[in-house]
Amino acid sequence: MSFGDQPPFSTGTTAPPRQLQARSNYVPSASDVHQIKESLSAIEKEVQRYDDELFRLYTLVAQRESEQRELKLNAEKCRSILAPIRRLPNEMLSEIFAQCCKQGDEDVCISETRTLSALSISLVCSRWRSLAISTKSLWAV
């Protein structure tokens, strides 16, 4: 029996539908008891099939979501590799760093800000760290 078929119990005209029987003072005969037990057994098997199918589908959805997350991470890595900043020559990046940390005044507060800016730049990625460390003007006091 597939999921679209009729439920495995009688809804014919010889006996009242189960819903009406359940809501009334209906007392099943011995033959009705046997038929109802068979219907109950078939219904419970069908419910178990649904449970099994739902578990399989939930597992499949979880697997696909995991695969989707992995694909999105790989796409993000590809976008990162293609970023225009990667094509800038080291000399130009060093000059940009120097301009970002440029000291306008010899004030202590400005000097600390400059060092913090240089530190921030050096924490972005390994390339920027190497460039920041090798750019002496960022660290000059």
TORTINU-955566 format. One record per residue (C-alpha): x, y, z; residue number from 1; residue in three letters. Coordinates in steps of 0.25 Angstrom, whole numbers. Example, Ala and Ser with C-alpha at 12.3 -4.5 7.8 and 13.67 -1.06 7.14 Angstrom:
REM TORTINU-955566
((49, -18, 31), 1, ALA);
((55, -4, 29), 2, SER);
REM end
This chain:
REM TORTINU-955566
((0, 0, 0), 1, MET);
((5, 14, -4), 2, SER);
((4, 27, 4), 3, PHE);
((-7, 31, -5), 4, GLY);
((-16, 19, -4), 5, ASP);
((-28, 18, 6), 6, GLN);
((-26, 15, 20), 7, PRO);
((-26, 0, 24), 8, PRO);
((-39, -1, 30), 9, PHE);
((-53, -2, 25), 10, SER);
((-62, 10, 22), 11, THR);
((-73, 3, 15), 12, GLY);
((-88, 3, 18), 13, THR);
((-89, -10, 26), 14, THR);
((-82, -4, 38), 15, ALA);
((-82, 10, 43), 16, PRO);
((-69, 18, 40), 17, PRO);
((-59, 17, 52), 18, ARG);
((-61, 31, 55), 19, GLN);
((-75, 30, 58), 20, LEU);
((-73, 17, 65), 21, GLN);
((-63, 24, 74), 22, ALA);
((-72, 35, 78), 23, ARG);
((-84, 27, 81), 24, SER);
((-88, 16, 91), 25, ASN);
((-85, 6, 80), 26, TYR);
((-81, -8, 86), 27, VAL);
((-74, -16, 76), 28, PRO);
((-78, -30, 73), 29, SER);
((-68, -42, 74), 30, ALA);
((-66, -41, 59), 31, SER);
((-65, -26, 59), 32, ASP);
((-54, -27, 70), 33, VAL);
((-46, -36, 61), 34, HIS);
((-48, -27, 49), 35, GLN);
((-44, -15, 58), 36, ILE);
((-32, -22, 63), 37, LYS);
((-27, -25, 49), 38, GLU);
((-30, -11, 45), 39, SER);
((-22, -6, 57), 40, LEU);
((-10, -15, 54), 41, SER);
((-10, -10, 39), 42, ALA);
((-11, 4, 43), 43, ILE);
((0, 3, 53), 44, GLU);
((9, -3, 42), 45, LYS);
((5, 8, 33), 46, GLU);
((9, 18, 44), 47, VAL);
((22, 11, 46), 48, GLN);
((25, 12, 31), 49, ARG);
((22, 27, 31), 50, TYR);
((31, 28, 43), 51, ASP);
((42, 21, 36), 52, ASP);
((40, 29, 23), 53, GLU);
((40, 42, 31), 54, LEU);
((53, 38, 38), 55, PHE);
((60, 35, 25), 56, ARG);
((55, 48, 19), 57, LEU);
((60, 56, 32), 58, TYR);
((73, 49, 31), 59, THR);
((74, 52, 16), 60, LEU);
((70, 67, 18), 61, VAL);
((81, 68, 29), 62, ALA);
((91, 62, 20), 63, GLN);
((88, 71, 8), 64, ARG);
((88, 83, 18), 65, GLU);
((102, 79, 22), 66, SER);
((106, 78, 8), 67, GLU);
((100, 91, 4), 68, GLN);
((108, 98, 16), 69, ARG);
((121, 92, 10), 70, GLU);
((118, 97, -4), 71, LEU);
((115, 111, 2), 72, LYS);
((128, 111, 9), 73, LEU);
((136, 106, -3), 74, ASN);
((129, 117, -11), 75, ALA);
((133, 128, -1), 76, GLU);
((147, 123, -2), 77, LYS);
((147, 124, -17), 78, CYS);
((141, 138, -16), 79, ARG);
((152, 142, -6), 80, SER);
((163, 136, -15), 81, ILE);
((157, 145, -27), 82, LEU);
((157, 158, -18), 83, ALA);
((163, 170, -25), 84, PRO);
((172, 173, -13), 85, ILE);
((180, 160, -16), 86, ARG);
((184, 166, -29), 87, ARG);
((190, 179, -22), 88, LEU);
((206, 179, -22), 89, PRO);
((212, 178, -8), 90, ASN);
((218, 192, -10), 91, GLU);
((205, 198, -12), 92, MET);
((199, 191, 0), 93, LEU);
((210, 196, 8), 94, SER);
((208, 210, 4), 95, GLU);
((193, 208, 7), 96, ILE);
((196, 203, 21), 97, PHE);
((206, 215, 23), 98, ALA);
((195, 225, 20), 99, GLN);
((185, 218, 29), 100, CYS);
((195, 219, 40), 101, CYS);
((200, 232, 37), 102, LYS);
((204, 241, 49), 103, GLN);
((200, 255, 47), 104, GLY);
((205, 259, 61), 105, ASP);
((215, 254, 71), 106, GLU);
((205, 253, 82), 107, ASP);
((205, 241, 91), 108, VAL);
((191, 238, 88), 109, CYS);
((193, 238, 73), 110, ILE);
((205, 229, 74), 111, SER);
((197, 219, 82), 112, GLU);
((186, 219, 71), 113, THR);
((197, 218, 60), 114, ARG);
((202, 205, 67), 115, THR);
((188, 200, 69), 116, LEU);
((185, 202, 54), 117, SER);
((198, 195, 50), 118, ALA);
((194, 183, 59), 119, LEU);
((180, 183, 54), 120, SER);
((186, 182, 40), 121, ILE);
((196, 171, 43), 122, SER);
((184, 163, 48), 123, LEU);
((176, 162, 35), 124, VAL);
((184, 151, 28), 125, CYS);
((198, 145, 27), 126, SER);
((201, 154, 15), 127, ARG);
((197, 166, 22), 128, TRP);
((204, 162, 34), 129, ARG);
((217, 160, 26), 130, SER);
((216, 173, 19), 131, LEU);
((212, 181, 32), 132, ALA);
((224, 175, 39), 133, ILE);
((234, 178, 28), 134, SER);
((228, 193, 26), 135, THR);
((237, 200, 36), 136, LYS);
((229, 213, 35), 137, SER);
((217, 207, 42), 138, LEU);
((226, 204, 54), 139, TRP);
((234, 216, 55), 140, ALA);
((231, 225, 67), 141, VAL);
REM end
